[in-house]
């Protein structure tokens, strides 16, 4: 059974921090690139950050979060993380964990976790 289970969402004040976690099971985690997406009310889903598999190095960030968010992974724990600092109200969204293996076209999604930034 393929699963991506997210945790760490919740409410935070502007300028605060949250750390999202996504733990995977049911597939060979280290073969997959991992990413965080988000979708705010009335908006399209957007890519927030991504990190490559073991074969390909590198991370990518949306310009809106660059310098504030950091994506990382721990293959031994089958987990990917999103450290979110200096949060802004416009960061409010449902955040989704994604796993993608381009060679096979396989892509998996987590259930999403709500992050609300407000005072």
VENQUIUR-V680748 format. One record per helix or strand of 3 or more residues. SS is the DSSP state (a for helix, b for strand). FROM is the first residue (numbers start at 1). TO is the last residue. If there is no record, write none. Layout:
BEGIN
ss->[SS	SS]
from->[FROM	FROM]
to->[TO	TO]
END
This chain:
BEGIN
ss->[b	b	b	a	b	b	b	b	a	b	a	b	b	b]
from->[3	10	18	29	33	46	59	69	75	79	89	93	106	113]
to->[7	12	25	31	39	51	61	74	77	84	91	101	109	117]
END
